[in-house]
Amino acid sequence: MGSVFGVEALKPEDVELNESENLNEEKTSPGEEDLLYEDRVHYPDLFGNKVDEETQMYLLKYSVMVQDELREASRTRNIPFQQSITFIAQMSPHSSSNDLESDAKLLIVGSHHALGFWNPSRAPEMKYFGDNLFSYCLDITDQFDADCTLEYKYVLQQNHSSGKLMYGWEDLRNNSNRHIFVQIGNDAQYRIDREVLFLERVGTICFKMHYDLPSEDEVLCITGDPIDLGSWIDPGAIEMTRGTEDEALPEGLDGFGKYWTISIARPPMLAFAYRYVVRNKKTGHERWEREPNRMFKPLKKYLSNAEECEIDPKVHPSFVVVDVNFISNLEFDLIPAAGVLLGPYPQSSGDVQKMNDAGVTAVLNVQTDDDHKHRKVHWPSMLEEYQKYSIEARRVPIEDFNPKSLERNLAEAAKTLAELRRNHDLVYVHCTAGMSRT
């Protein structure tokens, strides 16, 4: 592995600990006299009291490397030592590392925008030290508003022969994630993950969707968690290919029809969420399926080569998922006493007509401009649809999953809703999914 990344390996036995050294002596970084580093004896405390003596010695030896990483981070990225988390990952020798190219990279991806929001294309790259060892120093200054649990995983990025980037996710039991509790304002935190194992096999997943579109200007797209499906926002929904020949429809549907299809390469044991999107190629407008997301799970019933996989564990599994029924109906909930309907965002003239039929005469939209951009909502066009039915529309943008934005804008949203209710019998209130903000 060391030769793969072109760096001489730094082995634990190469780092000598001077037993006479005063480990409680404060360390200072060259040129950064006001930046203090904790002594190395504190590093094993991250793992609690259950760490055995051998593991403690292992971590103590690698603490030299950790301190070097912190010094570099403080100099190049101005990361305060007391506001950082240093991740150390040692790739397992049992990983499929012999086939790695020299441009392979190890990324750390997770549940926060600082780690790419689970999108490997935006995840930070870890620094390679040799001996299958990588590190990354995360600056939590201004990144986290409060103490929280951060979920993360390691991802191996390689170039595919097709020219595309391939992402291999580490193999964790039950497809679980790693966790670390982020504490704001405390001392520096560290996490050392040993035996990081990557899946050896990459499977092929073919999605097939039968859906007849009313206009030749429209195409069916798909998006979801994997980067090959657009990672929801960036780059966004990926256009599917329309079949040229009729095929038998799934059980429960009569006759034959054409399918929209797309195939992606993906580690076979990883489940993920996805949904379909209709895009108008002329206007750029998109209609997304409603919540909840569809889920792909590596079930045996989807395998098209199950027998070969059982006989030879090295065979790349091939999954075929057949979907029907594009789920686009606008559903909402009535609160009679308040004169309010709650639901997801309207995205077509048909949705506005349904709202009008339900008696809606005003709309309060709390989506942000980013929400509109994400879902390809053209607000001026929606205003024109509302005006056709004399529906008054107002906006008070509130960011999703952002307590500070909610705190700043909730009073204004409530005031706007009260004004609309004074002049209208029934007001439709919506965000994107019609759940948290609504």
KERORO-149496 format. One record per residue (C-alpha): y, z, x. Coordinates in steps of 0.25 Angstrom, whole numbers, plus 5000, padded with zeros to 4 digits. Layout:
BEGIN
YZX...
! end
This chain:
BEGIN
500050005000500950035011500849895017501049835003502549895002502749865017503150015021502450105031501750215023502250355024501050445023501050595020500450625033501550555040502550655035502450785043502950915037503551015047502951145043504051215051505151145043505951225034505651155021506751235014507851185023508851095015508750945018509950855019509950705018510650635030512050605026511950685013512150825017512450865003511150814998510050924999508550894998507550994994506451035004505150975003504351095000504951084985504350944983502950984978503551074967503750954959502250954956502151104951501251214957499951134955500151044967499151064978499451094992498950954997499950884987501050974991500850935005500850785001502150794993502850875004502550765014503050655005504350745002504850685015504850545009505450604996506650665003506850525010506850464997507850564991508750545003508750395002509050404987510250494989510850404999510550274992510650314977511450434978510450514971510650664971509450744976509550844965509550734954508350644958506850624956506050574967504750504962503650484973502450394969501250374978500450254973498950274972498050204982497150164970498250084964498149934965499049924977498349834986498849714978500349754978501349654984502349694994503449694984502749794974503649904970503350044963504350074952504550204944504750174929505050274918505650324905507050334911508050214914508050264928506650224929506750094921506450144907504950104909505449964913504849934927505849824930506949934930506150044936506550094950505750054963505150164971505250164986503950144994503650235006502250185009500950255007501050214992502250304991503450274983504750354979505950344970507050434968507650444954509150484952509250564939510750594941511350534928510050474924509450584916510250664905509350784904507950834909506850744904505450694907505450564914504250474913503850374923502850284930502650204942502650044941502149944952503049824952502449694958502749544958501749464950501349324954502049274942503349324948503449434938503549584941502249654938502349804935501049894936501150034930500450154936499150194930499350334923498350404914498550364899499650274903500550404904501850414912502350504923503350614920504350694927505350794921506750764925507650884927509150854928509950934938508750994945508250974959507650844964506350804957505150734963503850674958502750624967501650544960500450524967499350414965500150324957499150224952499350084947498550004937497749894944497549794933498649724925498249674911498749554903499349584889499549474880500349504867500249404855501149414843501049334830502349324824503049204818504549194820505449134810506349064819506048964831507249034839506449164839505349204849504449334850504649424861503949554866504549674873503949804878503749904889503249814900504249734908503449604904503749634890505249654893505349804894506049814881507449794886507449724900507149614900506849624885505849554876504949444882504749314874503349284870502649154869502349084856500949024855500748884852499348894845498948974833498049084835497249174825498049294820497649434822496649504812497449524799498249404800497749274794497749134801498349094814499649104821500449094834500649214844501749254853501149294866501549364879500649414891501049524901500349584913500249734911499349854917498349864906498350014903499850024900500250034885501649984882502549964870503049824865503649754853503949614849505349544848505849424841506949354849507849244844508049154856509349094850510049214848509349314857509249414845507949494845507149564834506249674839505049734832505349874826504850004831503850054835503449974848502049904849501149964859500149894869499049974872497849934882496849934871495449864873495649784860496849714866495949674878495549524879494649544891494049684888492649644892493149594906493949714908492749804905491849734915492949724926493949824927494849734936494949634925496449624920496449664905497049564896497649624883498049534870498849604860499049534847500249574838500749534824501849574815503249584822503749714817505249694813505449754799506649844798506249984793507250094790507250234785508150284774508850424774509350424759510150544760510950494771511050344766510550294780509350204784508850224798508050114806507950014818509049914821509149794812508849664820508849544810509549494797508249534790508449684794509849684789509449624776508449734774509449834777510349774767509249774757509049924759510449954756511049964770512549934770512949994784512250004798512450104809511850054822511650144834511050044844511750024857512149884863510949904872510049914860510649794855510449724868509049774869508649724855509449594856510249644844511549554842512449654834513449554830512349474823511849604816513249634811513249494805511949524798512549664793513849594788512949494779512549614771513849694772513249804781514149884789513649904803514150004814513650044828513650174835512750144848511850264853510950244865509550274862508850394869510250434874510650574869512050564875512250434868511750494855512650624857513850534860513650434848512950514837514250574831514850434830513550374824513550484813515050464810514750314809513550334800514350434791515450324790514450214786513850314775515150334769515250184766513850144764512650194756511550154766511750154782510750094791510650174805509950114816509650114831508650024838507350084833507850164822507350294828508050394838509550354837509450324822
! end
